Amino acid sequence: QDEANKEYAPLVGSDDLLGDPLHKRISNQLVAILKHAWKAVAATRHPPIFLSYFASFVARADSAIITTFLTLWVAQQMRIEHPGITDSAATARGGLVSGIAQTAALVTAPVWGILADKLNYSSTLVLASIVSGVGYVSMGFLSSVTHGWVFLPVCL
């Protein structure tokens, strides 16, 4: 019985092979992570670093909106506008819209990189945010997200 428990002892908080209790190692690692996080937060006092954090946040939010909510919106509209459609076909259409948006982002990434090198990073970021904003605002004017016109604002 004790031999079997020794095998799992490092997993439940007893001494591990190095002799340090597991909870002490985890707390030391947590302290180190929090110190690094604090340094990152403190670095936002510098405008270029703050700008990069803000741009990263905007990019992640944009990706979450496109991949999650837009897919569900298109799938729901497909079910409303085409009552006989199966759930899988409606979701596939939503996935198609999302996939095309992500492909457009992938294809245009080098163009944005070249613009950033020619202009400067801040101006390119502002321009990209404006283009993205135009895309989101224009989605509000669509009469239906299930027709082909949805691809233009999504790709912006």
C-alpha atoms as one frame of an Amber mdcrd trajectory, in Angstrom:
protein
   0.000   0.000   0.000   2.732   2.513   0.944   4.757   1.688  -2.167   1.788
   2.579  -4.366   1.270   5.878  -2.516   4.935   6.856  -2.921   4.503   6.773
  -6.690   1.800   9.467  -6.531   3.286  11.493  -3.679   4.684  14.293  -5.929
   1.234  14.788  -7.415  -0.569  15.274  -4.119   1.864  17.611  -2.374   4.343
  15.432  -0.518   8.073  15.678  -1.001   9.181  15.187  -4.570  12.456  13.763
  -5.824  14.371  16.983  -5.026  13.075  17.125  -1.477  11.029  20.343  -1.937
   7.339  20.147  -1.146   5.239  20.570  -4.272   3.183  23.433  -2.827   6.380
  25.372  -2.038   7.640  24.990  -5.610   4.283  26.060  -7.020   4.157  29.119
  -4.771   7.724  30.064  -5.790   6.777  29.735  -9.453   3.644  31.805  -8.885
   5.673  34.555  -7.218   8.095  34.577 -10.160   5.224  34.814 -12.648   3.624
  37.670 -10.711   6.950  39.543 -10.636   7.252  39.228 -14.412   3.635  40.326
 -14.836   4.250  43.380 -12.653   7.282  44.319 -14.762   5.129  44.045 -17.878
   2.437  46.255 -16.379   5.025  48.790 -15.222   6.470  48.892 -18.745   3.208
  50.333 -20.071   4.386  53.736 -18.863   6.424  53.873 -22.070   4.180  54.863
 -25.012   5.567  52.345 -27.566   5.049  49.444 -25.172   1.588  50.658 -24.230
   0.753  50.919 -27.926   1.914  47.360 -28.568  -0.160  46.061 -25.629  -3.190
  47.974 -26.870  -2.711  46.682 -30.424  -2.410  43.135 -29.136  -5.607  43.531
 -27.141  -7.466  44.908 -30.171  -6.180  42.098 -32.400  -7.253  39.412 -29.917
 -10.668  40.987 -29.476 -11.077  41.253 -33.241 -10.171  37.606 -33.677 -12.572
  36.530 -30.928 -15.413  38.497 -32.478 -14.838  37.086 -35.941 -14.295  33.474
 -34.970 -16.974  33.181 -32.314 -19.749  35.699 -32.608 -19.788  36.204 -36.351
 -19.944  32.466 -36.935 -22.902  32.132 -34.576 -24.634  35.181 -36.050 -24.400
  33.849 -39.596 -25.533  30.380 -38.520 -28.537  31.830 -36.683 -29.503  34.024
 -39.632 -29.194  31.041 -41.979 -31.703  29.127 -39.827 -34.099  32.096 -39.836
 -33.866  32.917 -43.552 -33.761  29.305 -44.735 -36.078  27.324 -42.417 -35.337
  23.954 -44.000 -31.574  24.172 -43.574 -29.840  21.736 -41.277 -27.881  22.942
 -38.270 -24.667  21.603 -39.734 -25.167  23.444 -43.031 -25.962  26.704 -41.212
 -22.886  26.330 -39.026 -20.791  25.470 -42.086 -21.855  28.756 -43.694 -20.853
  30.606 -40.527 -17.516  28.794 -40.557 -17.036  29.754 -44.198 -17.493  33.446
 -43.382 -15.100  33.143 -40.446 -12.559  31.214 -42.515 -12.597  33.765 -45.304
 -12.081  36.571 -42.782  -9.085  34.795 -41.255  -7.664  34.026 -44.717  -7.979
  37.696 -45.667  -6.091  38.622 -42.491  -3.373  36.110 -43.327  -3.017  37.276
 -46.929  -2.966  40.989 -46.086  -0.548  40.672 -43.138   2.526  41.136 -45.395
   0.931  44.235 -46.910   0.473  45.736 -43.438   4.055  44.793 -42.612   5.379
  46.564 -45.696   3.269  49.625 -44.844   4.650  49.601 -41.312   8.195  49.559
 -42.677   7.491  52.369 -45.170   5.526  54.606 -42.800   5.892  53.995 -39.097
   4.316  51.474 -36.778   2.014  53.898 -35.002   0.567  55.311 -38.234   0.080
  51.839 -39.655  -1.682  50.719 -36.495  -4.032  53.683 -36.640  -4.727  53.031
 -40.332  -5.404  49.338 -39.692  -7.743  50.212 -36.826  -9.648  52.642 -39.050
 -10.012  50.037 -41.807 -11.211  47.484 -39.254 -13.655  50.004 -37.796 -15.045
  50.744 -41.249 -15.581  47.005 -41.709 -17.453  46.652 -38.434 -19.597  49.735
 -39.005 -20.448  48.613 -42.541 -21.639  45.281 -41.162 -24.355  47.227 -39.394
 -25.717  48.320 -42.763 -26.016  44.812 -44.192 -29.564  43.687 -44.790 -28.510
  40.069 -44.340 -25.328  38.372 -43.204 -26.123  35.272 -45.220 -25.551  36.774
 -48.657 -22.291  37.376 -50.489 -21.971  41.010 -49.435 -21.031  39.907 -45.925
 -17.567  39.005 -47.186 -16.562  42.593 -47.994 -16.925  44.067 -44.497 -15.637
  40.873 -42.904 -12.465  41.051 -44.971 -11.931  44.670 -43.968
